[in-house]
Amino acid sequence: MMTVETPSPLWKDYELIDSGNGEKLERFGPWVLRRPEPKALWDKTLSEDNWQRLTHTYFRPGAGFGKAGKEDSGTWDMIRKMDQQWYIAYPGTLPAKAAASDGPSFRLRLGLTAFKHVGVFPEQAPNWEYIYKNTRELVQKAQASSGAAPQPVRVLNLFAYTGAASLAARAAGAEVTHLDSVRQVVTWARGNMESSGMDGIHWVVEDALKFARREARRGNVYQGIILDPPAYGHGPDGEKWKLDECLFDMLRQVSAILAPRDSFMVLNLYSNGFSATLGETVVREAFRLSPDMPLESGELVLSDRSGKVLPLSIFVRLRR
């Protein structure tokens, strides 16, 4: 079943203010950032004067912008004084008075990087909610069936970046393995865990495909696996990742290490050439699923103040 999902309006630390003419204007906590957005093909709603008035910093694309592997490089131009690093909170979708166990809650450090990114992809919030909900259900089921010593629910987050999905799984009670090929990013994720009052996440700096193959050979299994692969990338030892060439093999390895029952998988894809239908098909073929096996798929979007909907990624989710 294909759906369109967007973050809950109860998340007060993020807002897409406006979008258009190849740009987006976003508020992260107290600061407003202006960044390129190739998918914003329409006109802006607010005037240029309003954009200038609201913006604290603007990302200026560099010479490599638009080139494979360098498309996000550039510099930040400060328009108004702001912090270089700061924190935002993700409180889940429930009211503030709800118990912490009723929804994911964590903090994320943000910062201005040379690659346009700031440490979070806000449209991923529905995936965080899905990960929390399904992990929590598996933990509760394990506790009910195993008594005083339940079997741990193990979740593997591949291409894990700064760890919001890892924190959602950990908040739900899972044993989490967080993998990324960039050591500095893993250090960033560890800081997010610590600032959120959590511990116990297992950190791995390695090539994701190499790790998955080794886990398959060892017979290790996970109850939850999360994948958010880039279009292009490199492992710590120079391994090359190209989405079109590697995705099917990656999913075949994941199919071997995802538990056959009481498990879930979340795949997120940003590549412009990929659709939800394509994502469903590649998952079905990699996992050798029967045609009647249900999958969830769709688009993750952001809506600005005037109601313009900005599609940013597609997802496929498997629950069995």
C-alpha distance (Angstrom), angle and dihedral (degrees) to the residues before:
residue distance angle dihedral
M1 . . .
M2 3.81 . .
T3 3.79 119.2 .
V4 3.80 140.4 170.3
E5 3.80 113.5 -129.2
T6 3.79 132.6 -172.5
P7 3.83 134.1 178.8
S8 3.76 117.2 -84.0
P9 3.83 115.9 -96.1
L10 3.81 86.1 -129.2
W11 3.81 88.0 76.4
K12 3.80 97.2 93.9
D13 3.82 99.0 177.0
Y14 3.82 94.1 70.1
E15 3.80 133.1 52.0
L16 3.79 135.7 162.7
I17 3.80 99.7 -141.9
D18 3.81 100.3 -177.6
S19 3.81 141.0 -19.1
G20 3.79 138.1 -167.2
N21 3.79 146.6 99.0
G22 3.80 89.9 54.7
E23 3.81 96.1 -53.9
K24 3.80 142.0 91.6
L25 3.79 130.4 -151.7
E26 3.82 112.8 -149.3
R27 3.78 137.6 177.3
F28 3.81 117.4 -144.6
G29 3.80 106.5 -175.7
P30 3.84 106.4 -51.7
W31 3.83 97.1 -16.7
V32 3.82 129.6 84.0
L33 3.81 118.4 -148.9
R34 3.80 129.7 -166.5
R35 3.81 115.1 -152.3
P36 3.81 138.8 166.0
E37 3.80 115.0 -96.3
P38 3.82 114.9 -178.0
K39 3.81 92.0 -167.7
A40 3.83 93.1 61.4
L41 3.81 94.5 91.9
W42 3.81 96.8 158.4
D43 3.81 132.8 79.2
K44 3.79 122.0 -81.8
T45 3.79 116.9 -106.1
L46 3.80 97.0 -147.9
S47 3.78 121.9 62.1
E48 3.80 123.0 -105.6
D49 3.82 87.8 -110.2
N50 3.81 89.6 57.7
W51 3.79 91.9 48.4
Q52 3.81 90.0 51.5
R53 3.79 92.0 46.6
L54 3.81 93.8 51.3
T55 3.82 100.2 39.6
H56 3.81 122.3 98.6
T57 3.81 95.9 178.7
Y58 3.79 137.2 7.8
F59 3.81 126.9 -152.5
R60 3.79 111.0 -133.1
P61 3.83 112.2 -159.2
G62 3.79 116.6 -126.3
A63 3.79 131.7 -137.1
G64 3.80 91.5 -81.1
F65 3.79 94.8 56.8
G66 3.79 110.1 131.1
K67 3.82 95.0 18.1
A68 3.80 119.8 115.7
G69 3.79 110.3 -95.6
K70 3.82 93.5 8.4
E71 3.78 101.6 52.9
D72 3.81 94.6 114.7
S73 3.81 100.2 45.9
G74 3.79 120.4 120.7
T75 3.80 144.7 95.8
W76 3.81 138.4 -82.2
D77 3.81 119.0 -118.4
M78 3.79 113.5 -155.0
I79 3.78 114.1 -136.2
R80 3.81 97.7 168.3
K81 3.79 130.5 14.1
M82 3.81 114.9 -85.5
D83 3.81 140.9 149.9
Q84 3.80 118.7 -83.7
Q85 3.81 90.1 -143.2
W86 3.79 128.7 23.2
Y87 3.82 142.8 153.0
I88 3.77 133.3 -111.1
A89 3.80 127.6 -171.0
Y90 3.77 128.4 -131.0
P91 3.81 107.8 -158.2
G92 3.81 98.9 177.8
T93 3.78 122.0 -119.3
L94 3.79 98.0 -66.0
P95 3.81 128.7 93.6
A96 3.78 117.5 -88.5
K97 3.82 92.1 -106.3
A98 3.82 92.7 60.8
A99 3.79 118.3 108.2
A100 3.80 115.3 -95.7
S101 3.81 89.5 -118.0
D102 3.82 90.5 61.9
G103 3.78 95.5 70.1
P104 3.80 144.0 0.3
S105 3.78 116.2 -79.3
F106 3.80 125.6 179.1
R107 3.80 145.8 135.1
L108 3.80 127.3 -116.4
R109 3.78 127.7 -159.6
L110 3.78 112.8 -138.3
G111 3.78 129.0 -161.9
L112 3.79 141.3 169.1
T113 3.81 108.6 -100.6
A114 3.80 130.0 -173.2
F115 3.81 90.0 -114.3
K116 3.82 100.5 64.0
H117 3.80 92.4 -105.8
V118 3.79 124.1 113.9
G119 3.82 103.6 -164.7
V120 3.79 102.5 -83.2
F121 3.80 138.9 62.0
P122 3.82 101.4 -149.8
E123 3.81 95.8 -164.8
Q124 3.84 86.7 67.7
A125 3.82 91.6 73.3
P126 3.84 93.4 100.4
N127 3.81 88.7 55.3
W128 3.81 90.1 51.2
E129 3.81 88.9 53.3
Y130 3.81 91.4 48.3
I131 3.81 91.6 49.0
Y132 3.79 92.2 48.6
K133 3.81 94.4 46.6
N134 3.80 95.8 48.0
T135 3.79 94.4 41.7
R136 3.79 90.7 49.7
E137 3.81 91.1 51.3
L138 3.81 91.4 50.8
V139 3.82 91.9 47.8
Q140 3.80 91.9 49.8
K141 3.81 91.1 47.7
A142 3.81 91.1 50.5
Q143 3.80 90.9 49.1
A144 3.81 92.3 49.3
S145 3.80 94.1 49.1
S146 3.81 100.4 39.5
G147 3.78 103.6 42.3
A148 3.79 117.4 -154.7
A149 3.82 96.4 -2.0
P150 3.81 108.3 41.4
Q151 3.79 120.9 -174.9
P152 3.82 110.3 -103.8
V153 3.78 119.9 -107.0
R154 3.80 105.8 -128.8
V155 3.81 121.0 -153.5
L156 3.81 124.6 -172.4
N157 3.80 118.9 -159.0
L158 3.82 111.6 -164.1
F159 3.83 122.2 -167.1
A160 3.79 81.8 13.0
Y161 3.85 101.5 171.5
T162 3.83 112.8 -175.3
G163 3.77 93.8 -11.9
A164 3.81 112.7 -112.2
A165 3.82 90.6 139.9
S166 3.81 89.9 46.6
L167 3.80 89.9 52.9
A168 3.82 91.4 49.4
A169 3.81 90.5 54.0
R170 3.80 93.1 43.8
A171 3.81 91.7 48.8
A172 3.82 87.3 56.2
G173 3.79 91.7 55.3
A174 3.81 104.0 -98.0
E175 3.78 129.8 141.9
V176 3.80 98.8 -117.0
T177 3.80 130.2 -155.8
H178 3.81 110.9 -165.3
L179 3.81 116.5 -163.1
D180 3.78 130.6 -174.5
S181 3.80 131.5 150.7
V182 3.83 94.5 -133.2
R183 3.80 115.3 77.6
Q184 3.81 94.3 -158.6
V185 3.80 90.3 55.8
V186 3.80 91.7 50.2
T187 3.81 88.7 51.3
W188 3.81 88.2 51.6
A189 3.82 89.9 51.4
R190 3.81 91.5 49.7
G191 3.80 88.7 54.4
N192 3.81 89.9 52.4
M193 3.81 90.0 52.5
E194 3.79 92.4 50.3
S195 3.82 94.4 45.6
S196 3.83 87.9 51.4
G197 3.81 91.9 56.6
M198 3.82 93.6 -112.3
D199 3.78 134.0 123.4
G200 3.79 141.3 174.1
I201 3.81 102.1 69.6
H202 3.81 113.1 142.6
W203 3.81 111.1 -131.5
V204 3.82 122.8 -149.0
V205 3.81 127.3 -178.3
E206 3.79 104.2 -164.4
D207 3.77 146.4 107.8
A208 3.82 106.6 -74.0
L209 3.79 97.4 -139.6
K210 3.81 92.6 47.8
F211 3.82 90.5 49.8
A212 3.82 93.5 48.5
R213 3.81 91.8 49.8
R214 3.79 91.1 51.1
E215 3.80 92.7 48.4
A216 3.81 89.5 50.8
R217 3.81 91.0 52.0
R218 3.80 90.3 49.9
G219 3.80 92.8 49.2
N220 3.80 93.9 -121.5
V221 3.79 116.3 157.4
Y222 3.80 135.9 -165.2
Q223 3.79 131.5 -157.4
G224 3.80 91.6 -145.0
I225 3.81 131.3 29.6
I226 3.82 125.1 -176.7
L227 3.80 123.6 -166.8
D228 3.80 126.6 -175.0
P229 3.81 102.4 163.4
P230 3.82 123.4 -177.3
A231 3.78 124.3 -128.0
Y232 3.81 89.4 -114.4
G233 3.77 132.7 11.0
H234 3.79 149.2 141.4
G235 3.79 133.2 -126.5
P236 3.82 121.3 -130.3
D237 3.82 90.6 -95.5
G238 3.80 95.6 47.0
E239 3.80 97.1 -88.3
K240 3.80 109.9 161.2
W241 3.79 122.8 -129.2
K242 3.80 121.9 -166.7
L243 3.78 114.4 170.8
D244 3.80 97.6 -144.2
E245 3.80 91.9 51.4
C246 3.81 101.7 36.4
L247 3.82 108.2 33.5
F248 3.80 98.2 84.8
D249 3.81 92.6 47.9
M250 3.81 89.6 47.1
L251 3.80 91.5 52.9
R252 3.81 91.6 46.7
Q253 3.81 88.8 56.7
V254 3.82 90.8 45.9
S255 3.80 90.4 51.7
A256 3.82 88.0 58.4
I257 3.82 94.9 52.7
L258 3.82 100.6 38.7
A259 3.80 111.2 96.6
P260 3.82 110.5 -108.1
R261 3.81 92.4 -131.3
D262 3.80 135.0 31.6
S263 3.79 93.3 18.7
F264 3.81 143.0 114.0
M265 3.81 138.9 -156.6
V266 3.80 128.7 -159.6
L267 3.81 120.8 -163.4
N268 3.81 120.5 -173.3
L269 3.81 123.3 -173.4
Y270 3.81 129.5 -172.3
S271 3.81 99.2 179.2
N272 3.81 111.4 123.5
G273 3.81 91.0 -138.8
F274 3.81 94.3 59.5
S275 3.80 126.1 89.4
A276 3.79 130.7 -170.5
T277 3.81 88.8 -108.7
L278 3.80 91.0 54.2
G279 3.79 89.6 47.4
E280 3.80 91.9 52.2
T281 3.79 92.2 48.4
V282 3.80 95.3 50.0
V283 3.83 90.7 48.1
R284 3.81 92.6 48.2
E285 3.79 92.1 49.8
A286 3.81 95.4 43.6
F287 3.81 92.5 49.0
R288 3.83 93.3 36.5
L289 3.79 90.2 -129.5
S290 3.78 122.1 -179.3
P291 3.83 115.3 -111.0
D292 3.81 91.0 -110.3
M293 3.82 94.1 54.0
P294 3.83 104.5 112.1
L295 3.80 121.0 -126.8
E296 3.78 129.9 -177.0
S297 3.78 115.9 -135.9
G298 3.76 139.5 158.3
E299 3.78 145.7 108.4
L300 3.79 132.1 -53.8
V301 3.79 109.7 -141.9
L302 3.78 142.7 172.4
S303 3.80 124.2 -139.5
D304 3.80 120.8 -150.5
R305 3.79 127.1 -145.6
S306 3.79 93.1 -86.8
G307 3.80 93.0 49.9
K308 3.80 99.5 -104.3
V309 3.81 108.4 150.4
L310 3.81 117.0 -137.6
P311 3.84 113.5 -162.8
L312 3.80 112.0 -150.3
S313 3.81 111.2 164.3
I314 3.79 144.5 -0.8
F315 3.80 125.8 -127.5
V316 3.78 138.1 -161.0
R317 3.81 121.3 -165.0
L318 3.79 128.3 -168.7
R319 3.82 122.4 -166.3
R320 3.77 122.7 179.5
